[in-house]
Amino acid sequence: MPHVYYKMGRFGLSLLRHISSFPSSRTCCLHQRVFPGFQSCYKSTIPVHTCQQRRGVSTALRHQMQDLSGPEQRLLDKLYEGLISGQRASLAESITLVETQHPRKKELAQVLLQKVLAYRREQESHNGGKPVAFRVGLSGPPGAGKSSFIEVVGKMLTGRGHKVSVLAVDPSSCTTGGSLMGDKTRMTELSRDMNAFIRPSPTSGTLGGVTRTTNEAIVLCEGAGYDIVLVETVGVGQSEFAVADMVDMFVLLIPPAGGDELQGIKRGIIERADLVVVTKSDGDLVVPARRIQTEYTSALKLLRRQSKSWNPKVVRASSHSGEGIPEVWAKMELYRDAMLANGELQGRRRAQQKVWMWNLIQENVLYHFQNHPGVRDALPHLEDRVTKGAVSPGLAADLLLKAFSSPSSSS
Ligand SMILES: Nc1nc2c(ncn2[C@@H]2O[C@H](COP(=O)(O)OP(=O)(O)OP(=O)(O)O)[C@@H](O)[C@H]2O)c(=O)[nH]1
């Protein structure tokens, strides 16, 4: 029988060992349900029987379904039926469920997601194994013209018979409660369109949390029949990298400005762009837009290629005049077809799933580490000693990990 070996460093092991000793935590409850015997198998190399593991996953789900009370079961049935029949209210309510911080509702959300994932897998199998929706990430500095662009492209696509959903990731709402993407009403026309669904960014939580719920919201939108999912973020902090990791195609929107206004655009994110759109290419801005197009075309040539089947392109468009908008979409379709034809798009999604899982693990593990009583006691003193140079960071980390993994301190 094939074995899967999970090799972990000391750090990972002691963290996992500790998490598994949290009987009340959701992580623990899920881990123990998903991997029965989890606690007993974390030695330096852990053999896990693949089929046992698979059985564990379905058992976990079955347990969770059996655990549901009557009202919970009815709520999930209502949401699921409403969602897959394309009701916007059910989609909105389902996304609210995945955004919740309430531990029990979080579990319900996972049951709903599993059902929707199973439904989507079925649809994909009818579609020759190909994804049923196209996920596009859009990022750019504040004022680049993102919402104007999404409004015009979105309207064009619903006019062509597509169902378009727009999800936002606003990093500022996580830290300050404010909003970089503007409190103004955005995409007014698209929000009235019955074939469009617009969901603003959650207004609280960590970026990791928002990223997680956005990933889950994408799955729900696809389950509700939206074949184009646009994920918008402002080009600040790490949010654009997070978005680039959850979509099939990443598009960078750049205004036709130079110098300081473009300083904020990170080289790292340009490398991730599959398409660069120079916005506002109309009137007096056509000339600077052309110049920026030339500059970015040269810059992209120097960057490492991300894909075997696609060379990133730089195009110009105006949301005000509509010029270049159909051409931008045509490029996106070209990209999608090329990536689908050789399986790269599917491969990218598979890799993203793994990244997503590890991000969640890291976030959870760190949370438990930071909230462990032994760690909390020792941390201020050790941080102080490290900053004064009295204790090396390595020794401090070892001491904290010891505090974390010691059985007496975890009780
Ligand atoms: N000339 C011109 N102006 C545009 C175009 N698109 C957007 N603008 C203007 O640029 C400004 C910012 O546009 P938005 O679409 O709100 O930009 P955004 O990137 O969504 O902005 P934030 O929500 O602040 O991140 C507005 O004043 C728009 O009218 C365009 O195609 N041409």
The ligand as an SDF file (V2000), in Angstrom:
LIG
                    3D

 32 34  0  0  0  0  0  0  0  0999 V2000
   -9.9400   59.9010  -18.8530 N   0  0  0  0  0  0  0  0  0  0  0  0
  -10.2810   58.7900  -18.2360 C   0  0  0  0  0  0  0  0  0  0  0  0
  -10.4950   58.7840  -16.9050 N   0  0  0  0  0  0  0  0  0  0  0  0
  -10.8300   57.6210  -16.3070 C   0  0  0  0  0  0  0  0  0  0  0  0
  -10.9850   56.4230  -17.0400 C   0  0  0  0  0  0  0  0  0  0  0  0
  -11.2890   55.4430  -16.1800 N   0  0  0  0  0  0  0  0  0  0  0  0
  -11.3770   55.9960  -14.9660 C   0  0  0  0  0  0  0  0  0  0  0  0
  -11.0960   57.3190  -15.0340 N   0  0  0  0  0  0  0  0  0  0  0  0
  -11.1110   58.2770  -13.9310 C   0  0  0  0  0  0  0  0  0  0  0  0
  -10.1120   57.9340  -12.9950 O   0  0  0  0  0  0  0  0  0  0  0  0
  -10.5870   58.1640  -11.6780 C   0  0  0  0  0  0  0  0  0  0  0  0
  -10.4470   56.8800  -10.8750 C   0  0  0  0  0  0  0  0  0  0  0  0
  -11.2400   55.9000  -11.4940 O   0  0  0  0  0  0  0  0  0  0  0  0
  -11.7440   54.5980  -10.7080 P   0  0  0  0  0  0  0  0  0  0  0  0
  -12.3620   53.7190  -11.7060 O   0  0  0  0  0  0  0  0  0  0  0  0
  -12.5350   54.9900   -9.5270 O   0  0  0  0  0  0  0  0  0  0  0  0
  -10.3570   54.0270  -10.2430 O   0  0  0  0  0  0  0  0  0  0  0  0
  -10.0370   52.9190   -9.1630 P   0  0  0  0  0  0  0  0  0  0  0  0
   -8.7240   52.3440   -9.5350 O   0  0  0  0  0  0  0  0  0  0  0  0
  -11.1730   51.9900   -9.0220 O   0  0  0  0  0  0  0  0  0  0  0  0
   -9.9030   53.8120   -7.9100 O   0  0  0  0  0  0  0  0  0  0  0  0
   -9.9550   53.3820   -6.3770 P   0  0  0  0  0  0  0  0  0  0  0  0
  -11.3600   52.9000   -6.1400 O   0  0  0  0  0  0  0  0  0  0  0  0
   -9.6640   54.6580   -5.6710 O   0  0  0  0  0  0  0  0  0  0  0  0
   -8.9080   52.3410   -6.1740 O   0  0  0  0  0  0  0  0  0  0  0  0
  -12.0250   58.6180  -11.7990 C   0  0  0  0  0  0  0  0  0  0  0  0
  -12.0470   60.0220  -11.7090 O   0  0  0  0  0  0  0  0  0  0  0  0
  -12.4340   58.1910  -13.1800 C   0  0  0  0  0  0  0  0  0  0  0  0
  -13.3900   59.0280  -13.7970 O   0  0  0  0  0  0  0  0  0  0  0  0
  -10.7700   56.4730  -18.4580 C   0  0  0  0  0  0  0  0  0  0  0  0
  -10.8910   55.4800  -19.1950 O   0  0  0  0  0  0  0  0  0  0  0  0
  -10.4390   57.6790  -18.9910 N   0  0  0  0  0  0  0  0  0  0  0  0
  1  2  1  0
  2  3  2  0
  2 32  1  0
  3  4  1  0
  4  5  2  0
  4  8  1  0
  5  6  1  0
  5 30  1  0
  6  7  2  0
  7  8  1  0
  8  9  1  0
  9 10  1  0
  9 28  1  0
 10 11  1  0
 11 12  1  0
 11 26  1  0
 12 13  1  0
 13 14  1  0
 14 15  2  0
 14 16  1  0
 14 17  1  0
 17 18  1  0
 18 19  2  0
 18 20  1  0
 18 21  1  0
 21 22  1  0
 22 23  2  0
 22 24  1  0
 22 25  1  0
 26 27  1  0
 26 28  1  0
 28 29  1  0
 30 31  2  0
 30 32  1  0
M  END
$$$$
